[in-house]
Amino acid sequence: MRISTITNWAYATTVVLTLISGGAFIMAVRGADMERDAATTAWKLDETVEQLQSAAEKTTEDARLYVIKGEERYLNAFRAVDAVEREREQSVKRLVISNLTDQERTARQSRPTQKCSTPSRSKPSRISPLANRTSEEQRFSPRNMRKRRPT
């Protein structure tokens, strides 16, 4: 083999290995970008879940306090949060519907809609703290525990 042939083969091999190395580098960069995006999305989802959990706890606490104490401020707080939540749900539904393909829209429209009935909110009712409790819950409520004396 002549020296020029060996040089040409070495040059071609160097070019091929450089192209392979460049392709591997580009794939690594894309993988790192995808991983970074996935980590950001996971962080945002975790943050959203925490916000939802704290809002659910607050709403539950307001409802519980209204049932226990019967004060209107807890009912008003619950209704305000409920109204905001329903508005957000409607916004999310509109957003989801706007991003659907034509085929998905057609399938969604042909599906029967399910409507949930909500109680009338025109005038608040006074709910007894023991109204929705079972007999066992009533028996072990703090109010009844004070009446019992250990034997």
C-alpha positions in Angstrom: 0.0 0.0 0.0 1.2 3.4 -0.8 1.5 6.2 1.7 -1.1 8.3 0.0 -3.7 5.5 0.2 -3.0 5.1 3.9 -3.4 8.8 4.4 -6.7 8.9 2.5 -8.0 6.0 4.6 -6.9 7.7 7.8 -8.5 11.0 6.8 -11.8 9.2 5.9 -11.8 7.3 9.2 -11.2 10.6 11.1 -14.1 12.3 9.3 -16.4 9.3 10.0 -15.5 9.2 13.7 -15.9 13.0 14.0 -19.4 12.7 12.4 -20.3 9.9 14.8 -18.9 11.9 17.8 -20.9 15.0 16.7 -24.1 13.0 16.4 -23.5 11.4 19.8 -22.9 14.9 21.3 -26.1 16.3 19.7 -28.1 13.4 21.0 -26.6 13.9 24.5 -27.6 17.6 24.4 -31.1 16.8 23.4 -31.4 14.2 26.1 -30.1 16.7 28.7 -32.7 19.3 27.5 -35.5 16.7 27.7 -34.4 15.7 31.1 -34.3 19.3 32.3 -37.8 19.9 30.8 -39.1 16.8 32.6 -37.6 17.9 35.9 -39.2 21.3 35.5 -42.5 19.8 34.7 -42.3 17.4 37.7 -41.4 20.4 39.9 -44.4 22.4 38.6 -46.7 19.4 39.1 -45.4 18.9 42.7 -46.0 22.5 43.4 -49.5 22.4 41.9 -50.3 19.2 43.9 -49.2 20.9 47.1 -51.4 23.9 46.4 -54.3 21.7 45.7 -53.7 19.8 48.9 -53.6 22.9 51.0 -56.7 24.3 49.3 -58.5 21.1 49.9 -57.5 21.1 53.5 -58.6 24.7 53.9 -62.0 24.0 52.2 -62.5 20.9 54.3 -61.6 22.8 57.5 -64.1 25.6 56.6 -66.9 23.1 56.0 -66.1 21.2 59.2 -66.0 24.4 61.2 -69.4 25.5 59.8 -70.9 22.2 60.7 -69.4 22.2 64.2 -69.8 25.9 65.1 -72.6 26.9 62.8 -71.0 30.3 62.1 -71.8 31.9 58.8 -68.3 33.2 58.1 -67.1 29.6 57.6 -69.9 28.9 55.2 -69.2 32.1 53.2 -65.5 31.2 53.0 -66.4 27.8 51.8 -68.7 29.2 49.1 -66.2 31.7 48.0 -63.5 29.0 47.5 -66.1 26.8 45.8 -67.0 29.5 43.3 -63.3 30.1 42.5 -62.8 26.4 42.1 -65.7 26.0 39.7 -64.5 28.9 37.6 -61.1 27.4 37.3 -62.6 24.0 36.3 -64.6 25.7 33.6 -61.4 27.5 32.4 -59.5 24.3 32.3 -62.3 22.5 30.4 -62.4 25.3 27.8 -58.6 25.1 27.4 -58.7 21.3 27.0 -61.5 21.6 24.4 -59.6 24.2 22.5 -56.6 22.0 22.1 -58.5 19.0 20.8 -58.2 17.7 17.3 -61.3 17.6 15.1 -61.7 13.9 15.6 -61.5 14.3 19.4 -64.0 17.2 19.3 -66.5 15.1 17.4 -66.1 12.2 19.8 -66.6 14.6 22.8 -69.7 16.1 21.3 -71.3 12.8 20.6 -70.7 11.7 24.2 -73.7 12.4 26.5 -72.9 15.1 29.0 -73.2 14.3 32.7 -74.6 17.0 34.8 -74.3 16.9 38.5 -77.1 18.4 40.6 -76.0 20.9 43.1 -78.1 21.9 46.0 -79.7 25.3 46.0 -77.6 28.0 47.6 -80.2 30.6 48.0 -80.5 30.4 51.7 -78.2 28.6 54.1 -79.6 25.9 56.2 -78.7 25.4 59.8 -77.1 22.0 60.0 -76.9 20.2 63.2 -73.3 19.2 64.1 -74.6 15.6 64.6 -76.8 15.5 61.5 -74.5 13.4 59.2 -72.7 11.4 61.8 -73.3 7.7 62.4 -74.4 6.4 65.7 -70.9 5.3 66.5 -69.4 8.7 65.7 -72.1 10.3 67.9 -71.3 7.9 70.7 -67.6 8.8 70.6 -67.9 12.5 70.0 -66.1 14.9 72.4 -69.5 16.1 73.6 -70.7 12.7 74.6 -67.3 11.6 76.0 -67.6 14.4 78.7 -70.9 12.9 79.8 -69.4 9.4 80.4 -67.5 8.7 83.5 -64.9 6.0 83.6 -66.0 3.0 85.6 
